[in-house]
């Protein structure tokens, strides 16, 4: 089967961009592991009490470095791009060998740069593409081959330590705060039976619309330039994915954007509402992160916008504001309605006006 990404090349580039913090072998990792040994199971208890989602079995988690995080996500991204490679199979096979190698190298370098850059910032991740262990020997073998040792939940140890030292966070509090957010994501995708397949179906629908057509791309580039010049273009639509999308793709992207805004915002809402009760220094950590976001320099802002990170930040903000407004108007139990089915999820318009969602789901 044709491949768009060469994992070994993407990994080499990602490792070079990720660099090292000098903490990969630090004794502080042992202390962090001890903190997470306590924080992860405690977070599972607290999230189960707070979110009303049935608790999945205890999670396997890993403490990894930046390079391993990048490798894990290269595996996931390669799997996501396989359908596009299959669609382009005949066209790629007709290319001269040198052209095929060049095309694969370009995409691999782009993926490596993207994930290498992000690996310097990410603290933890629940990887919804890692298959849950169904008890079969084959499933266990498949999981053991994954870069993070088969764990679906992992924390980037050097980044956590670097961040807590830079801002003077209480290590135990910081580990709990990050664990709460990532454990909430695991509850969402493992405790809500329809959510993972629904998300993957949306991604498949988007990929099915992808057509590498030169003439169409030139037209979309011209339209994208016109949209960028417009002062009315929302910040979350300034990423290349939105700018180059067709009308059909934009409809699916809006659905994906709404879903991820709820998932990310609900994760932040649970993290903060539970943290207020159990983490003494939570408010200071929240203040520092909000200030840090406001102080991003020009180059970082351009990179974040180009790589789609700015869109992710908007998801956090929009989704959390929605959850907080819905709870203010109807009480904390109302958020349980989010998990009743895909039709219970808010649209982008309802995210911006929670009273519309409340009126619909309460009817």
C-alpha positions as CSV (number, residue, x, y, z in Angstrom):
1,X,0.0,0.0,0.0
2,X,1.3,3.5,-0.8
3,X,2.5,5.5,2.2
4,X,2.3,9.3,2.7
5,X,4.6,9.2,5.8
6,X,7.9,7.5,6.4
7,X,7.8,7.0,10.2
8,X,11.6,6.7,10.6
9,X,12.2,10.0,8.8
10,X,9.3,11.8,10.6
11,X,10.7,10.5,14.0
12,X,14.2,11.7,13.2
13,X,13.0,15.1,12.4
14,X,10.7,15.3,15.4
15,X,13.5,14.3,17.7
16,X,15.7,17.0,16.3
17,X,13.0,19.7,16.7
18,X,11.9,18.5,20.1
19,X,15.4,18.7,21.5
20,X,16.1,17.7,25.1
21,X,15.4,19.6,28.3
22,X,18.3,17.9,30.1
23,X,15.7,16.3,32.5
24,X,15.2,13.0,30.6
25,X,17.3,11.1,33.3
26,X,16.7,13.5,36.2
27,X,16.1,12.1,39.7
28,X,13.1,14.4,39.6
29,X,11.3,11.9,37.3
30,X,11.2,9.4,40.2
31,X,9.5,12.0,42.4
32,X,7.0,12.8,39.5
33,X,6.3,9.1,39.0
34,X,5.4,8.8,42.8
35,X,3.2,11.9,42.5
36,X,1.4,10.5,39.5
37,X,1.0,7.1,41.1
38,X,-1.1,8.9,43.7
39,X,-2.7,11.4,41.3
40,X,-4.0,9.2,38.6
41,X,-6.1,6.7,40.7
42,X,-7.3,9.6,42.9
43,X,-8.3,11.6,39.8
44,X,-10.3,8.6,38.6
45,X,-12.3,8.6,41.8
46,X,-12.8,12.4,41.7
47,X,-13.8,12.5,38.0
48,X,-16.3,9.6,38.6
49,X,-18.0,11.6,41.3
50,X,-18.0,14.9,39.4
51,X,-19.0,14.1,35.8
52,X,-21.7,11.4,36.0
53,X,-20.0,9.3,33.3
54,X,-19.8,5.5,34.1
55,X,-16.2,4.8,35.3
56,X,-14.2,2.7,32.9
57,X,-11.6,0.2,34.3
58,X,-8.5,1.7,35.9
59,X,-6.2,3.1,33.2
60,X,-2.7,2.0,32.2
61,X,-0.5,5.1,32.1
62,X,3.1,5.9,31.1
63,X,5.7,8.6,31.9
64,X,7.5,9.3,28.7
65,X,9.9,11.8,27.1
66,X,9.3,14.2,24.2
67,X,10.7,11.9,21.5
68,X,8.5,9.0,22.7
69,X,5.4,11.3,22.7
70,X,6.3,12.3,19.1
71,X,6.7,8.7,18.1
72,X,3.3,7.7,19.6
73,X,1.6,10.5,17.7
74,X,3.5,9.7,14.4
75,X,2.0,6.2,14.7
76,X,-1.5,7.7,15.2
77,X,-1.1,10.3,12.4
78,X,0.2,7.6,10.0
79,X,-2.9,5.5,10.8
80,X,-5.1,8.5,10.2
81,X,-3.5,9.3,6.8
82,X,-3.7,5.7,5.5
83,X,-7.1,6.2,4.0
84,X,-5.8,9.2,2.0
85,X,-2.9,7.1,0.8
86,X,-5.2,4.4,-0.3
87,X,-7.4,6.9,-2.2
88,X,-4.3,8.3,-3.9
89,X,-2.8,4.8,-4.5
90,X,-3.0,4.6,-8.3
91,X,-1.8,8.2,-8.7
92,X,1.1,7.6,-6.4
93,X,2.0,4.3,-8.0
94,X,2.3,6.0,-11.4
95,X,4.9,8.5,-10.1
96,X,8.6,7.9,-10.8
97,X,10.4,6.3,-7.9
98,X,12.4,9.5,-7.2
99,X,9.1,11.6,-7.2
100,X,7.4,9.1,-4.8
101,X,10.4,9.3,-2.5
102,X,10.5,13.1,-2.6
103,X,6.7,13.4,-1.9
104,X,7.0,11.0,1.1
105,X,10.0,12.8,2.4
106,X,8.3,16.2,2.2
107,X,5.2,15.0,4.1
108,X,7.3,13.1,6.6
109,X,9.4,16.2,7.4
110,X,6.3,18.3,7.8
111,X,4.8,15.8,10.2
112,X,8.1,15.6,12.1
113,X,8.4,19.4,12.5
114,X,4.8,19.7,13.6
115,X,5.0,17.0,16.3
116,X,8.5,17.9,17.3
117,X,7.3,21.5,18.0
118,X,4.2,20.4,19.9
119,X,6.2,17.8,21.9
120,X,7.9,20.7,23.6
121,X,4.6,22.1,25.0
122,X,2.4,19.1,25.7
123,X,2.1,17.9,29.3
124,X,-0.2,14.9,29.0
125,X,-2.4,13.1,26.6
126,X,-5.1,10.5,26.4
127,X,-4.6,8.8,23.0
128,X,-8.0,7.8,21.8
129,X,-6.5,5.9,18.9
130,X,-4.7,3.4,21.2
131,X,-6.9,0.3,21.3
132,X,-8.2,-0.7,24.7
133,X,-7.1,-4.1,25.9
134,X,-9.9,-6.6,25.2
135,X,-8.0,-9.4,27.0
136,X,-6.9,-11.2,23.9
137,X,-3.2,-12.1,23.4
138,X,-3.3,-10.3,20.0
139,X,-4.5,-7.0,21.6
140,X,-1.8,-7.2,24.2
141,X,0.9,-7.8,21.5
142,X,-0.5,-4.9,19.5
143,X,-0.4,-2.5,22.5
144,X,3.1,-3.5,23.5
145,X,4.4,-2.5,20.1
146,X,3.2,1.1,20.6
147,X,5.9,3.7,21.4
148,X,4.4,4.4,24.9
149,X,4.4,0.8,25.9
150,X,0.7,0.3,25.2
151,X,-0.5,2.9,27.6
152,X,-3.4,5.0,26.4
153,X,-2.7,7.8,28.9
154,X,0.7,9.3,29.1
155,X,2.5,12.2,30.7
156,X,5.6,14.0,29.2
157,X,7.8,13.9,32.3
158,X,10.5,16.5,31.3
159,X,7.8,19.0,30.2
160,X,5.9,18.6,33.5
161,X,9.1,19.1,35.6
162,X,10.3,22.0,33.4
163,X,7.0,23.8,33.8
164,X,6.6,23.3,37.5
165,X,10.2,24.5,38.1
166,X,9.8,27.5,35.8
167,X,6.6,28.8,37.6
168,X,7.3,27.5,41.1
169,X,4.3,25.2,41.1
170,X,3.8,22.7,44.0
171,X,4.8,19.4,42.3
172,X,2.1,17.3,43.9
173,X,-0.6,19.8,43.1
174,X,0.6,20.2,39.5
175,X,0.6,16.5,38.9
176,X,-3.0,16.2,40.2
177,X,-4.2,19.1,38.1
178,X,-2.8,17.7,34.9
179,X,-4.0,14.2,35.8
180,X,-7.6,15.4,36.4
181,X,-7.8,16.9,32.9
182,X,-6.4,13.8,31.1
183,X,-8.4,11.3,33.1
184,X,-11.5,13.2,32.3
185,X,-10.8,12.7,28.6
186,X,-10.4,9.0,29.2
187,X,-13.8,8.9,31.0
188,X,-15.3,10.7,28.0
189,X,-14.0,8.4,25.3
190,X,-14.2,5.1,27.3
191,X,-17.2,5.7,29.5
192,X,-19.4,7.1,26.8
193,X,-19.9,4.2,24.4
194,X,-20.8,6.2,21.3
195,X,-18.3,9.1,21.6
196,X,-15.1,7.4,20.2
197,X,-16.9,5.8,17.1
198,X,-18.7,9.1,16.5
199,X,-15.5,11.1,16.5
200,X,-13.7,8.6,14.3
201,X,-16.7,8.6,11.9
202,X,-16.4,12.4,11.6
203,X,-12.7,12.1,10.8
204,X,-13.5,9.5,8.2
205,X,-16.2,11.7,6.7
206,X,-13.7,14.5,6.4
207,X,-11.0,12.3,4.9
208,X,-13.5,10.9,2.4
209,X,-14.0,14.5,1.0
210,X,-10.2,15.0,0.5
211,X,-9.3,15.2,-3.1
212,X,-5.8,16.3,-4.2
213,X,-6.8,18.2,-7.2
214,X,-4.4,20.9,-8.4
215,X,-7.0,23.1,-10.1
216,X,-9.3,22.9,-7.1
217,X,-6.5,23.7,-4.7
218,X,-5.5,26.8,-6.7
219,X,-9.1,28.0,-6.5
220,X,-9.2,27.4,-2.7
221,X,-5.9,29.1,-2.2
222,X,-7.3,32.2,-3.9
223,X,-10.5,32.0,-1.8
224,X,-8.4,31.5,1.4
225,X,-6.4,34.7,0.6
226,X,-9.6,36.6,0.3
227,X,-11.0,35.2,3.5
228,X,-7.7,36.0,5.4
229,X,-8.0,39.6,4.3
230,X,-11.5,39.8,5.8
231,X,-11.8,41.3,9.2
232,X,-14.9,39.1,9.9
233,X,-13.1,35.8,9.7
234,X,-13.2,34.1,13.2
235,X,-9.8,33.3,14.7
236,X,-10.6,29.6,14.9
237,X,-11.0,29.5,11.1
238,X,-7.6,31.0,10.3
239,X,-5.9,27.7,10.4
240,X,-4.8,26.1,7.0
241,X,-7.3,23.3,7.5
242,X,-10.3,25.7,7.6
243,X,-8.9,28.1,5.0
244,X,-8.4,25.5,2.3
245,X,-11.5,23.5,3.1
246,X,-14.3,23.0,0.6
247,X,-17.9,23.9,1.6
248,X,-18.6,20.2,2.4
249,X,-15.4,19.9,4.4
250,X,-16.2,23.0,6.4
251,X,-19.5,21.4,7.5
252,X,-17.7,18.4,8.8
253,X,-15.0,20.5,10.4
254,X,-17.6,22.5,12.2
255,X,-19.0,19.3,13.7
256,X,-15.5,18.1,14.7
257,X,-14.7,21.6,16.1
258,X,-17.9,21.5,18.2
259,X,-17.2,18.0,19.5
260,X,-13.6,18.8,20.4
261,X,-14.7,22.1,22.0
262,X,-17.1,20.2,24.3
263,X,-14.5,17.5,25.1
264,X,-11.7,20.0,25.8
265,X,-13.9,22.5,27.6
266,X,-15.5,19.8,29.7
267,X,-12.1,18.5,30.6
268,X,-11.0,22.0,31.8
269,X,-14.3,22.5,33.6
270,X,-13.9,19.2,35.6
271,X,-10.2,19.9,36.2
272,X,-11.0,23.4,37.7
273,X,-14.2,22.6,39.5
274,X,-12.7,19.5,41.2
275,X,-9.3,21.2,41.6
276,X,-11.0,24.1,43.6
277,X,-11.9,21.5,46.2
278,X,-8.8,19.3,46.4
279,X,-5.8,21.3,45.1
280,X,-4.7,24.1,47.4
281,X,-2.6,26.0,44.8
282,X,-5.1,25.5,41.9
283,X,-6.0,29.1,41.5
284,X,-2.4,30.3,41.2
285,X,-1.7,27.6,38.5
286,X,-4.8,28.7,36.5
287,X,-3.7,32.4,36.8
288,X,-0.2,31.5,35.6
289,X,-1.4,29.5,32.6
290,X,-3.9,32.2,31.5
291,X,-1.1,34.9,31.8
292,X,1.3,32.6,29.9
293,X,-1.2,32.3,27.0
294,X,-1.6,36.0,26.8
295,X,2.2,36.6,26.6
296,X,2.9,34.4,23.6
297,X,5.4,36.2,21.3
298,X,4.9,37.0,17.6
299,X,6.8,34.0,16.3
300,X,5.0,31.5,18.6
301,X,1.7,33.1,17.6
302,X,2.4,32.6,13.9
303,X,3.5,29.0,14.5
304,X,0.5,28.2,16.7
305,X,-1.9,29.6,14.1
306,X,-0.1,27.7,11.3
307,X,-0.1,24.4,13.2
308,X,-3.7,24.7,14.4
309,X,-2.7,25.2,18.1
310,X,-4.6,28.5,18.2
311,X,-7.7,26.7,17.2
312,X,-7.2,24.2,20.0
313,X,-6.9,27.0,22.5
314,X,-10.2,28.5,21.3
315,X,-11.7,25.0,21.8
316,X,-10.6,25.0,25.5
317,X,-12.0,28.6,26.0
318,X,-15.3,28.1,24.1
319,X,-16.1,24.7,25.6
320,X,-15.3,25.7,29.2
321,X,-17.3,28.9,28.9
322,X,-20.2,26.8,27.6
323,X,-20.0,24.3,30.5
324,X,-19.8,27.1,33.1
325,X,-22.7,29.0,31.6
326,X,-24.9,25.9,31.3
327,X,-24.2,25.0,34.9
328,X,-25.0,28.6,36.1
329,X,-28.3,28.5,34.3
330,X,-29.4,24.9,35.0
331,X,-27.2,23.3,37.7
332,X,-24.3,20.9,37.4
333,X,-26.4,17.9,36.6
334,X,-27.3,19.4,33.2
335,X,-23.9,18.5,31.7
336,X,-24.8,14.8,32.0
337,X,-27.2,15.4,29.0
338,X,-24.1,15.9,26.8
339,X,-23.5,12.2,26.8
340,X,-26.9,11.0,25.9
341,X,-26.1,10.7,22.2
342,X,-24.6,12.7,19.2
343,X,-27.9,14.6,18.9
344,X,-27.5,15.9,22.4
345,X,-24.2,17.6,21.6
346,X,-24.3,21.4,21.0
347,X,-23.6,22.9,17.6
348,X,-21.1,25.7,17.2
349,X,-23.9,28.2,17.4
350,X,-25.2,26.6,20.6
351,X,-21.7,26.6,22.1
352,X,-21.7,30.4,21.7
353,X,-25.2,30.7,23.1
354,X,-25.7,28.0,25.7
355,X,-29.3,29.0,26.3
356,X,-30.2,27.7,22.8
357,X,-28.8,24.2,23.8
358,X,-30.5,24.3,27.1
359,X,-33.8,25.1,25.4
360,X,-33.4,22.2,22.9
361,X,-32.3,19.4,25.3
362,X,-34.8,20.5,28.0
363,X,-37.7,20.3,25.5
